[in-house]
Amino acid sequence: MKIATTLCAVVAGAFTCSAANADVISYLDLTEGVSSQTLFVDGVQVDVSTWPRNMELKTVNGVTGMGIDRGAVDGEIDGWEFMKFEFDQAVTINRLELAFLYDEGEFGDRWAEIARVLTDISDDTLTVTSDTTAVWTNSGVVVNLSVANEQGGGYWQISGDDIFGGAVTKVKLKSGNPGFLGKYSDFSFVKMGVVPAPGTAFLFGAGALATARRRRR
């Protein structure tokens, strides 16, 4: 059974909540102009943060994602910037979608772009190898959803039962190109599929049931 999903954020100094997509965190659920917010996906609390500045939307060739304002590239995650998702219980991730990862030579990029994804259990990369192909270092299948050239959005989807090979409590997105080359590897977040790990989902349900029983006494 799905649990109602709520998005909460601080906007103009006020704490607000709104509906989000069940089981999926999307750029649509994130709020421009803040560097941290909390949302709930299928009963899991997710704290989202960016460093060193606020979130910002960007659209290229009809593809939209959420990145970080200013930096080497406005509205993307580049250099030493990062976007982090922290979960209050273990989850498995069955989908990750990233945009604006382009092949070598596109939009002035001198190297093929690399996204680095760090979790509790792995340090992985998604490396563009052509306009329509990329290599992911963990589980799952990579599909190009919009070509990685100047006519497209450099939009990629990694999907599978568990793309990190185990339950995690954090996912951190940052540039995968080393050193000063990091400013040439920039991308934005689009979507992430989140599934509570079976054990933690059971404990969450058991805790809620126990609370309900206590209230009835």
Residue, then its C-alpha position, 0 to 999 in steps of 0.5 A: m500500500k502506498i503512503a501519502t507523499t509530502l514535499c516540505a521546504v523553506v520558501a522565503g523563510a516559511f516552512t511549506c509542504s506540498a504533494a510529491n510523486a510517490d516512489v519517485i523524487s523528481y526535479l519537480d519536487l525540488t525548490e529553486g532558491v534553497s540549499s536544503q529541504t525535506l520531503f517524504v517518499d513512500g514513508v521515507q524521509v529524504d533530506v536534500s541539500t546542495w553545496p555551496r549554493n542554492m538549487e536552480l532549474k535549467t532547460v536545454n533542448g526541451v530537457t529540464g533538470m535541477g542543478i546549482d546556481r552560478g558556479a562554472v556552469d549555472g544550473e548544473i553540478d560542476g567542479w567541487e559542487f554536490m547535491k546530496f540525498e539522505f534517507d532516514q531508513a535504508v532504501t534501494i534505488n531502481r532508477l536514476e536520471l541525469a541530464f546535460l552529460y555530453d560527449e567530447g566536443e559538445f558545447g565546448d567540452r574538451w572531454a567526455e563528461i562524467a557524473r560521479v555518484l557516491t553512496d554508503i556502499s559504492d563510488d560509481t561513475l556514469t561516463v559518456t562514450s558517444d552521443t547515445t552511449a554511456v558506461w555505468t560502473n554498477s548494476g543496471v542498464v543505461v539508456n539514452l533518452s535525449v542525444a548527447n550533442e548540441q541538438g539534444g539534452g544529454y539525458w540518461q537513465i540508469s535503471g534496474d532492480d537495484i542500481f547500487g547493488g545494495a541498500v543505501t541511506k545516502v546518494k551524493l551527485k558530483s562531477g566525475n572528472p578529476g581536478f580542474l577538469g571537473k569544471y568541464s563535467d557538469f550535469s543536472f538531476v532529473k529523477m530517482g526511483v526510491v524503494p524502502a528496503p524490505g526490512t526497514a519497510f517492515l519495521f516502519g509498518a510495525g512501529a505505526l501499527a504499535t502506535a495505533r494499538r497504543r492509541r486505542r487503549 
